């Protein structure tokens, strides 16, 4: 029996596990091995994931499981994403979807974001969580590598209101060498599919002398999917199997990204302290309408929001945004 959650389509008959090691065949069905078991939860600013154009200023409950269907050579969460699930069981905690939602409400969160590892490896639990969250008026978002089948993409679209998809390269050669995935095409397909009906932001880590020459091509592709696509460009953080690699040069990337911003105006460059590429400008008149602070990887937050009804105060131009500004301590309505 084949698993159809991601494009690996692993054979799981008998006692076999697939690439992610999170599903197995039981009673003639593909089932999760560890349903409702979570590796982490924490409260964070939504900008820190990053989501810059979704529910700005809101408080998010970040939650994750274990496992991944990629083997990214520079994974920053390899202990959770690539560790043997069996050996991590003692670090997991069991919470029903209703208890996760209760936890979100008790901590004053306005939404739930699945991060840390790949949501594709825990789809049944996340579908149940989304139903429970929806009943309490909580939106859900996720970070994903986008390597899902058409069927699974539809399931994710039913569960999540907003996505951050990691487009690591425009090249299948890159994916084969640095993630083990054989083909980039499913990811490009899913970005287009989800961008047509959901809020999608994209993140691209820059690997020096490997994918930095692709940035303009990536910008062109994203613009073709949605000319208002939000694109986060990150410097590579040398981790896991690429610890010896150097950080990309900020100064060398800026001229390329200035050109990319002509194609994709909502291009942001951060994950380092003090970036001035984290603010949102009106694309019509250039007024800064949203200010953010970059404290490094995972530390971004909203500073000011000057676009009532998501419109520029100077010229009235509409700023693409999912939801409006939410105060950090605002109660869920």
N, C-alpha and C positions, 0 to 999 in steps of 0.2 A: 504494500500500500504506500502510495506516495503522499508526502506532505505538500500541500499547495499554498502554504502561507507565503513563501518567498520563492524567488526564481531559481534557487538551487533545486527545488522539487525533489527533496531527498527521499530515498526508499527507506521506509521505516518498518517493514514487515518483520515479524518475530521480535527479537530483542535488540534490533538495531536502533541507534540514535543517529540523528542527522548532524549537519554542520554546527548548528547552535546547541545541540544536546539538550534541548528544552521540551521536545515533543517525543511521544512514542505511540506505537499502535497498541490499542487495548480494546477488546470486544468489538473488533472490526471498525474502530474509529481512531482518528488522530486526536490524541488528548495531551493536555499540558501535564508535565511531570510534577510541577510544584505550583498548583493554582493558589492564588491569593497569598503568596509568600513574597515578601518585599525585602529588599536589601537596605533601603534607606528612605528616610523622609526628612524634609527640612522645609523651613519657610524662607522664601527669598523674593527679591524684587523681580518682576517679570522681565525687566530689561537685562537681567544677568544671564539669561539662558543662551542666546539673547532673542527676545522679541521686542522690537522697537515700535512696531505699528499695530500692536494688539493690546487692548486694555491698558494703556499707559499709566504708570504709577501704581498698578495693582499689586496686591500681595498674593503670592502663589505658593501652593503646597507642591513641592517638588518630590517626586516619588520614583522609584526604580525597582527592577527585579535583578536578575543576573542573566548572563549569556548574550551572545551576539552571533549573527550569521556572517560577519566579516572578520578578517584578521588584519586590521589596519596596523601597519608597522610602527606607527607613531601614536597608538592609542593612549589616551591620557587616563583611562579607567580600566586598564587591562586586568587588574585584580578581580574586578566585578564582571567585566565583559568577557574575559577569556579564561578565567579560572574554571576548574572543573565544578559544575553545579553541585555534584554530590559532596564535594569537600567544603562547599560554602554553606551547607544547610544550617550549621550551628550559628551562622551569622545572620540568618534570615528570621523574620518575624511574620506571623500569620495575622492578617487583618482582613475581615470580610469587606466587600465594597462599601457596605453601609457604615462600617467603622472608619474606613478611610475618609468618607465624606464627613462623618461626624467630627473627625480630627481636623479636617480642613475648616469646618465651621467654627469649631472651638478655638482655633488659632486665628480666626478673623480673616481667613483667606477668601479671595474672590474667584479663584479658579484653581485647577489642578494641572500640573505639567509633568508629563512622564519624561524623565531625562536619565542620565547616568549610563543606561545601556539601550539596546535596540528594542522598541515596542513590538516588533514583528514576532519576537520569541515568546510573547505573553498575550497574544490577541484575545483568547477567550476571557481571561481575567479582566482585561481592559474594556472589553465590551460590557461586561457586567458592571464594572466601575462607572462607565459612562452613563449607563441607565440610572444608577443610583445618584450620580452627580446631577444629572438633568432634572431629576425629581426635586432637587433642592436648589435649582437655578444656577448651578455652577458649571461654567464652560470648562472644557478640557483641551489641552494642547499637548504636543509631543515633539521630541527631537528624533529624527529617523534618518537612516541612510538611503531610504527610498527604494530598496531592492525588493519590492513586493510584487506578487502576481496581480493580475487585474482583479481577481476575486478578493484578495486580501486588501488591495487598495480601496475597494468599495467598502469593506468592513471598517477600515481605519477612517474613511471619510464619514461614516455613520457615527463613529465614536468621538472624533476630535473636531473641534471648530477651527483650530489653527495649528499650523505645522512649521517646523524649521527643518528643512531637508539639507543634508550635507552633500553638496556636489563637489567632490574632491578633485575632479578633473573632467575634461571633456573627452578624454582618451581611454579607450578600453585597455590599451597597453599599460597605462598607469594603474588601472584597477586590478589587472592581473598581477602586476608586480608588487603593489603596495597594499592590497586588500584581499587578494586571492579571488575576488569576484571576476568572472570571465568577461563581463560585458557591461559597458556603461549605458547601453540603450534602454534597459528597463527603468533606470533612474531618470533619464531624460523624458521618457514617456510619462512617468508618474508625476514629475514636476508639472508637465503640461496639463495632465488630467486633473490634478488637485488644484492647480492655480485657476482653472476654469470655474471652480465652484466653491473653493475654500480659501481662507487666508493662508498664504504661503510666504515664508521668508526662507532665504537660502544662505548657507554659510560655506565658505571655501577656505580651507587652510592652505597657505602658500608654502610649498616645499622648495627651497632654493635650488635653482638649476634643474628642477624637475617639472614643475607645473607653472612656474611664474610666467613663462612665455605664453600661456594659454589664457591669461586673464581677460584680454579683450574678446577672445572667442567665446569665453563663458558669458561675458556681459552681453554679447550679441544674442546668444541663445536665450538667456533669461529675458531679455527685452522682447524677443519674439513670442515667448510664453505669456508675458505680461509686462508692458512698458513701465508699469509702476511697481515692478517687483522690488522687494526689499532685499538687498544683498549685503551680507556681512563678510568682509574679507579679514581673515585672521593670519597672523604670523604663525608658522609652525612652532609648536612647543615640543622640543626634542624629548620624546618619552619612549618607553617600552623598548623596541628593537632599533630605535634610531636615536638613542641618547647622545651619541657622539656628534650628531649633525649640528651645525651652527644655526643660530637664529637668522631669519631673513633680515636684510637691511630695510629699515623703515624708510630711509631717505631714497633708496633706489626704487621702492614700490610706489611712492607718491606720484611721480609723473605718469606712470601707467594708469593708476587709479583715477587721476584727474581726467585722463582721456576716456576711461571707462564710464565715468560719471556723466559724460556727454551722451552716452548710450543708455545709461541706467541711473537716473538722477538720485535715487535713494540707495546710493552705495555708501557703506560705512566701513571704516578701517579701524579696528580696535583689538582688544585683548592685550593691550599694554597700557601702562599707567600714563595718564595725561594726554591721551589722544584727543586732537581737536577735530576728528572725523566722526564724532558721535552725535552731532546736532542735526536737526532736520530743518532745511530751508525750503521756503515756498519756491516751487519751480517756475513761477510766473514773475515774481518781483524780487526774489532773493532774501526776503525777510526771514530771520531765524525765528521759527515758530515753536520749536521744542529744543530745550537744552538738556543734555545728559552729562553725567560724570563717569569717566572710565577709570576704574581703580585696578585695572588689570583683568586677568582671566576670571570671568564669573563675578565681577564686582561692579557692573554697571548699574546705574540708577537714574531716575528722573530728577532733574533739578527744577525746570520750569516748563509750563505748558501754556502757550499763548495762542491757542487756536480754538476758540469757543465753537462748538458744533463742528469741529474738525475742519475749520475754514481759516484761511489767512486773515488776520485782523486788518492788514493793509489793503489787500486787493480782493479779498473774498474767494480766492482760488481754493478749491477743495483739496484737502490733504488726505490721501487714502489711508484709512485707519479702520481697524475692527474694534468697534466700541468706542466710547469716549474716555476721557481721563477719569481715573478712580483714585480717590484719596487713600493713602496707605491704611489709615484707621477707619475708613468708611465701612459701615455695617453692610452685609449682604442684604439686598432687597429682594 
